[in-house]
C-alpha cells in the first residue's frame, strides 16, 4: 500500500488518504493537456476531460473545452503545516474557478491563435513547426502552465496544446441559394489580464488591459456546394479592442462610479509608443476609434488619449473621437452610420484578407493593410456595437467580391441572415464581457435586433447592478485566479509565502462590525414597519421616533461605509495593486477639454 493525496471532486477538498482497492486503478479519458502548476505540495496536472466540437475550418475540427480535471501529482501533504494546507486548498479553488468561469477553445491541427492572414504569411520552415511554436504567444492562454513541457530537455511537442481564451462560433448561412459559413473568433491576450477595475490602461511594456482581437471569417466553396463547407475560399476581417493606452485606473470605493486617476503623461507616452510599435508591426497602420463621452466623467480620459496620440505624431496612426452616447442618445441608434461614413475611405483603403485554397498551395489574393482599434471605457458594450457595424459593412464588400451578393445588394437586406449575424455578434459581446466585467454585455438588444428596446434597457439595468456587486465584492478573488493561472503570481517566487498567508486579511474591528449593524438595523426597521406593535410603543410619536432611530442607524452606517469604502471592497491578495497615492491625478486638462501644450522636450521623447 502507498500513501497519496487526491482532490475529491464532490467536496472540492484536498485530503490525505489511503485509497480503497477499487479506487486505486481507474481510467480517465483525456483530450488534451493544459499544463502543470507547482503549489506547496508539488505539481498539479490540468487536463481536458470533455470537449464539444463547434465547427471545422478546412476539415480541421475546432473544440470548446467542456470539462477539465486538476490531478495532484505530489506524494503527500505530511510536510505541510495547517496554514500551508489551507493555502493549498485556496490555490486549487482559484484554479478551478478560473477554468470553470472562462471559455476555452483549441484545435489539434488548426492554429486558432493566428488570423488567416498571419497564418498564410508563414514560410515553409515555420509552417512545418509544431503547433505550439506557430502559435501567437499573446493568445496562447496556457503558455505559463505549459512551460514545464516547453522547457523540457526532450521533445514533448505532441503533448503541448495551445488553448485560446475568448469566443468562437460558426454559422451555416445561405444567401441567394449559395451556402457558406460565417465564423467569429475573438482572442483575448494573456498580457495584462484581469477584471474590470483591477486591470485598466497600459503597463510599461506596452500591454493594455482587455486586449481582444476579433476575426470575422467567411468560408465558401462555390455556388454548387451544399454539404460540409471546407473553405476553398477564406475571407477574413480583423479588428482589435483594448483599454485606452495611458496609465490610468479607477479606484473602487463602494460608489457606483469609482474615482478616476490618470498617471503621468511622460510615462504614458513611452508605454503608448511601445504599444503602437507592436500593433503596427502585427497589423499595420492603426485606425483608432475612441467612443467615450466628450463631457463629464470620461472627458479627462479622452483628452489624455488625444494628447498621447498627438505627441506620438506618427503618420501611421489615424485618430477619431466619436461620442457614442451623445450621437446615439434618445434611441437614435441609426446614427452609428455617421461613423461608418466617416471611416468609409479608410475601410476601402484597408481592405480585407482573401485567400484562395482551390489548389494545393493557397493563393492570397488580397490582404488587410491596417486595423481598426476601437475602445470605450471598458472596451465592451459600445465597442461591440461599433465593431459589429463596421464588420457588417466589410462583409457586404466581401460577399459581393465572391459573388454571393449581387453588386446592388447589402447583407442588411437579407433578413434571415441578419438574424444569425446579429445573434453571433451579441453572443460574442456576452462572451468577451463576462470574463472582464462579470456579466453579459450591455446594449445587446440593439446588436440582436437592430433596435433599442425597453426590455433591453431593463436587462442593462440588471447587468449594471450585478456588475456593481461583483466589481466591489467578488472581483478580488477573480483577479487572483487570473494572476495564478497566467503566472503573474508564482508561489516559488514569493519569498514571504512561508511566513504569511497571502489570503489572510486583517481589517479593523469597526470595519468588520458595520455590515452586521447595517443588517440588524435594516431587519429591525422592516420588522417595525411590518408589525407596528412589535416594540410595545403605545403612541404614534414614539413609534415614529423608533423608526427614525433605525433609519438614522442605517444612514450613519452607509455614510461610514462610503467614507471608508476602500476598506469594505474585496481586493486581490496575490499580486498587490500599486497604492493610489503613487498615481498622480492629472491636472493638465481644462474645463472645456482643451489640451495643454507638451511640457517636455523633443529629446526627452
Secondary structure, DSSP 4 states (H G I P E B T S, - for coil): ---EEEEETTTTEEEEE---GGGSS-----SEEEEEEEETTEEEEEEEEEEEEEEEETTEEEEEEEEEEEEE-SS-STTS-HHHHHHHHHHHHHHHHHHHSS-EEE-SSS-TTS-HHHHHT--HHHHTS-HHHHS-TTT-TTTTTTHHHHT-SS--GGG----EEEEEEEEEEEETTEEEEEEEEEEE-STT---TTTS-SB-TTS-BTT-EEEEEEEEE--TT--S----SEEEEEEEEE---SSSEEEE--SSSSPEEEE--HHHHHHHHHHHHHHHHHHH-EEEEEE-S-SSGGGHHHHHHHHHHHHHH--TTEEEEE--HHHHTTTT-GGGHHHHHHHHHHHHHHH--EEEE-SSSS-EEEE---EEEEEE-SSSSHHHHHHHHHHHHHHHHHHHHHTTSS-TT--GGG-HHHHHHHHHHHHHHHHHHHHHHHSSPPSSHHHHHHSS--HHHHHHHHHHHHHHHHHHHHTHHHHHHHHHHHTTSS-GGG-TTTTTS-TT-----HHHHHHHHHHHHHHHHHHHHHH-TTTT---SHHHHHHHHHHHHHHHHHHHHHHHHTGGGTS---SSSPPPPGGGSPPP--B-TT-PBPPP-S-TTT-
